[in-house]
Amino acid sequence: MMYRAGIIGTGGIAGMGILGMHDEEAIGQEKIRASHAGGYDETPGVELIAVADIDEESLHKFGEAWDIPSECRYEGHDAMLAAEDLDVVSVCTPSFLHRDHVVDAARSETDPDVIWCEKPIASAVSDAEAMIEACDDADAEFLVNHSFRFTDKLRRLHELIQEKDLLGDVHSVSSQFRMELLRNSTHLLDTLVYLLDARADRVSGYISGENEAVNSLDADRGVDDAAGGGYAFMDDGTFTTIDCTIPRDDSSMILSFVGSEGKLYMNNDDGEWRYWSLEDGEHVEEPLPGIEGAWTWEDDYESAFGNAASHVVELLDGEATNRSPGREAARSLEIIAGFYISHYTGGDVSIPLDQPLRDVTITSW
């Protein structure tokens, strides 16, 4: 059976390419592998057959690059959702539009079985909650594209920590990554909550206001999304520190875990993962069982989209459990929102957020 896919939004992550990540002359002209369209393109069993965008020029540029027939290019997502019979819908629009597009897809006549939404899940926690509820009501799998979850290495590491007790009781995690919190550091925060399988209980944050994306995206407007960080005390008792204030050129994604049975160092930019078991009070370095090398942007990030699209097919076949559900994606958004609320109120913030704090919106792209 060949499943049918449609994409809402024709920006970089949909398949056009992104300034700062791809050669400028390739953007909109070539098939970019690290994208939703790229994932569908390399995955047997699913075919991208339709696309929607309100920008007519971008819509047709995307359609030409990805061989979408002109009659299947829709000006506006409502038209596509009304006209096409789709099994999966990708939402690749700016984060502040995710709520409307996910909810509309879930409630639409096309009635998709899977909605694959780009990260971050939303700009406000209440938006994320509305998206989760709409997909639950429609009995649709809501899959959020935190791409690290779709790599074998991180899935194996999660298994080692959660099922094999690699670290024992995790006491502390220190982490750092590049600015901005929503656009970039949601990757770091989702990796943190995924490996710990925990939710923040209390956070305290600082927002610097610095933002590099205005230049790298050639953006024509400012947003709230910026560098920042703080601490998050997790509901499993782990104390975590998070520093996402570093410029892109200087940054590495680093997480260091200390537990009762060992410690772990992860550097995803330089491709270095190291593990030490605790034996008779001494840390002894050992290889990570079942993992060769480390996660890298060049290899693992590129393959994550094809892996995610393959997972979409598994979900459609009823042969898998959702690896990146909306409820878990909301955990990283809660921390980010908590940082902003903490910064502007000067106090700690408890999670889950009380109303009206769940409505606090952080504008981004």
N, C-alpha and C positions, 0 to 999 in steps of 0.2 A: 504494500500500500504506500502511495506517495502522499504525504501530508502537505497541506498548503499553508504558506506563511505570508503575512503581510507586515510591513513596517510603517509606523507612524513617526515621521520626522526623518529628514534626509541630511542631518548634520554629520560631523566627523565620525562619531562612534557607530552610526548607522552603516557607514561604508564609504564615505567621501574622503576620509583622512583628516588629520588634525595638525594645525600649525604647531610647530615645536616638536612634533613627533615624526612627521613625514616630510619628505621633500615637497616644497611648495608647488613645483610643477606637476607633481603626481596627484595633488588633491583635486578630486572631482574628475580625474582623467583615467585613473587606474583602479582595479579592484584591490582594495586594501584588506589583507587577510585578517588583521586584528580588528574585527567589526562584526556586527550582527549579520550583515549580508555576507561577509566572508565566512562566518560560521555556517550559515545555511549552504553556501556554495560548496563547501567541502564535506558536507554531511549527507550520506545516502539516506533516502527515506523522507526527505523534506525538501521542498522547493519554494523559493521566494517568487511569488506570482503577482504581488501588488505592493504599491507604496503610496503614501499620502503626505502632503506638506502644503502649507498655505503659501509658500514662496514658489511661484511658478517656475522661475529660472532654476532654482536649486532642485526642484522636483524633476525637471526634465534632464538636467545634467546628471542626476543620480540614475534616472531611468536609462539613459544612454550608456553610462558606465557599467550598469549591472544588467543590461539587456531586458528591461521590463517593457513590455508592449505599451504603446502610448495610451491605449484604452484602459490600461490597468494602472495608470498614474492619476491619482485623485487629488484635486485641490481641496484639501480639508479631510480630516479623518472620518467625519460623519459619513461622507459620501462613500468612502471605501468600506466602512463597517456595514453600511446598508446594502451595498452592491455585491460584495464578495462573500463566498463561503470559505471561511478561514479556520484552520485548526489551531494555529498559534499566531499571536499578534505581538510584535516587538514594539516597545515604546522607547524611542530614542530622542525624545524632545528634551529641552532644558528642564531642569529639575522642578522648577516652579509650575510646570505644566503636567507633571507626572500624574497628579491626583485626577485631574479631569480626564486625561487620556486613558488611564487604567480603568477608572470607574466606567467611562463610556464604553470601552471595549468589553468589559465584563457584562454590561447590561444590554449590549447591542444584539441585533438580529443575527449577526454572524456567529455569536455564541462560542467563542474559542475555548478549547479545553486547557490551553496554557497561555499565560501572558508573561512575556519575558521583558522585564523592565530594566532599563539602564540604572546604574547607581548614580548618586545616592537615591534611596527610595523616594524621598520627598523633601520639601523645604520646611515642613512643620510636622510635628508628631501627630497632630490630629488628622492631617492629610494622609499620613501613612496608615493610621487606624481605619480611615474611611476606605482606602484602597484594599486593605486586608479584608474588611467586612464585605465589600462588594464582590470580591473574588470568592469568598466563602459562600455567600448567598447564591452565586452563579455556579458553584461547584467547579471552579476553574483553579488550576494550579497557578500560584503567583510566584514566579521565579525572578529574583533580583540578581543583576549581573555584577556581583562582587567576584571578579574573575579568578581570584586566587583559589577559591573553593573548587574550581573546575580543573585543578591540576593534581596529578597523582601524588606529587611530593607532599603537598600540604594536606591532602586527605590522609596519607599514610602517617604524617606527623600527628594529626588530630587523633588517629587511632592509637598511636603510641602513648599519647598523653592521657586520653580519656579511657581507653580500654586496657592498655598494657601497663599503666601507672608508671610511665617513664620518669616523671618528676616527683611522684608522690603528691603530697599536699603542696600546691603552689602558694608560696608566701608573698612573692613580689615580682612585678614585671616593670622594667623601664623600657621606654620606646621612644623613637623619634622618626620623623619623616618631614617631607617638604610641606610648605604652605600650598594651598589653602585647605581649610578643614573639610568643607563639603566636597569640593571638586577632586581633591587628591587624597586627603588623609582619611576619608571614609574607608579606603583600602586597608590602611593600618588598623583602624579601630575595628573593622569587621574581622580581620585576622586575629586580633586580640580576643574578641568575644567568642569567635569560633573555636580557637584552640583551648580557651578556658571553659567553654560551654557555660558562660555565666552572663549575668546582666548587672549593670551598674546599680548600686544601692544609693550612693551619695557621690556628688562630684563638686569640684571647685575649679574655676577656670579663669583664664586671662586671654584677651583678644588684642593683638597688636595693631590691627587695622591694615597691615601690609598685605598687598595682593599683587602677584606677578601675572595673573591670567589676563588682565586688561591688555597687556602688550602681547603675550603669547597667542591669545585668541583674536587679536586685532578687534577687541570689543569696543562698542560705541557707547557703553554706559557703565557706571560703577555699580557695585553690589555690596551686600553685607559680608559675603564669604571672604575670609581673611585668614592670616596666620594666627595661631593660638595654641593653647594647651592647658595643662593643669593636672589634677589627679582625679582618679576614679576609684572609689572603694567598691569592690564587687560583692555580689550577694553570696559568693562562695568563700569570702574572707580574704581574697587577694587584694593587695594594695598595688595600684598601677600608677605610674607617672607617664605622661604623654606630652611630648614636645613636637609640635608641628609648626615651627616658626622658621624653618631653614629654607633658604633660597634653593631652587631646583638644581642649579649648577653645583652646589656644595652638598646636596643631601644624599643620604642613604636611608633606606628603610631598615631600621634596626629594632629588634626586640630581644631583650635579655630576661630570661626566666630563672628564678631561684626557687627550688622546691625542697621538700624534706628528703627526697631520694636522689637529687641531682640538679644540674643547672644546664641551660641551653642558651646558645648565642645564635641569632639569626641575622644575617646581613644580606638582604635580597638584591641590593644593587651591585655589590662586589662579589656575590655568589659564594658566600661562606656561611655554612651552618656547622656548628661545633657543639658537642655534647659531652658532659662529664657526669659520671655516676658518683654517688657519695658512698664510699666504702671505708668503714672504720674511722670516720671523721676526716677522710682525705678525698678530694675530688680527683677522679681518675678519668682521663679522656678516653672515649670509646667512639666507634662509628655508630651512626644512627641505623638501627636494624631496618633493612629493606629500602633504604634511601641512598642512592648514589649521587654524589655531588649536592648542589644546593639549588634552590629556586632562583631563576634568573629572568630578568625582563626579556632578554633576547629570545630565549627558547620557550619558557613556560608561559609568559604573557601572550606571545604570538599564538600558541596552540590552545589557549584557554577558550577562545571563542568557538572553535570547532568542537572542543570537548563539551562546551555548554549547549551547543546546538544538538550534539549527539544525546545529551541528557534530556533535552526537550523531546526528542524522539522516544527515548525510554519512558518518559512521563506519559506521552501520548499512547504508547503501547501498554501502559499500566504495569511496567516492569521495574519501577524505581520509586524511591522515596525522595522527595524534593530536597536537594542539597543546599539550596540557598533560599529558603522561604521568606516571605515578607515579614513575618513576626521576628525572625532573627535579624533581618536587615534593619528593622526599627531600633534594635539595641544600640547600633552605632550612632544613629540619628539622635537618640535620647541623650547620649553623652555630649555630642556637639551642641545640641540645644541647651543642655545644662551648663556648658562652658559659657555660652553667650549670656544666659540668664544670670549666672554667678558673677560674670564680669560687670554687668551693668547694675546689679543690685548690691554687690560687695559682700555676698554671703554664700554659704554652701547651699547646694540644691539637692533635694531628695528625689529619687527615681522610684516608681513612676511619677511623672510630673502631674501635679494637680491642675485642674482647670482654673484659670484660663491659660496657664503656662503651656499647655499642649498646643495652643494656637499660635505661639510665638513663631514667626516666619523668618527664615534666614534666606535672603535673596541670593541667587547664584545663577549659573548658566545652565 
